[in-house]
């Protein structure tokens, strides 16, 4: 599939836009997706959105802690992250873990990856099984939250089956 914008490159990013209750799909190449991303960031202020989400329901003591927290590697403060909307380095994830965990959970609904893995990652069969179990656990949590207990029981049984297969293959 070719990019909807340039019509030249292969589309690797797929977006669904909802504008005035009208849904449209965009299939973009990496270059056009980057341009679209910077347009959206300027238009909507990603950093403002993240800052707003980061401050929801924070106790006063934690608010004070987050204002003084700094990454030992790059020196970025959590306050800077809230302004910019991007972390400075890979160590920031560890330095701000206490503050990022609730933010990521609020944005994604889970603190663990529950999505698909691209084929390029070279995921092994063992990793794939672990990902399958993680995805099922996410579905289980969703079913429990929706109070769909029969569905949750089926998912629970599927998880147990996968775990038993895993144990048999290891042992």
Beta strands, then each sheet from edge to edge (+ up, - down):
strand 1: 13-19
strand 2: 22-28
sheet 1: 1+ 2-
end
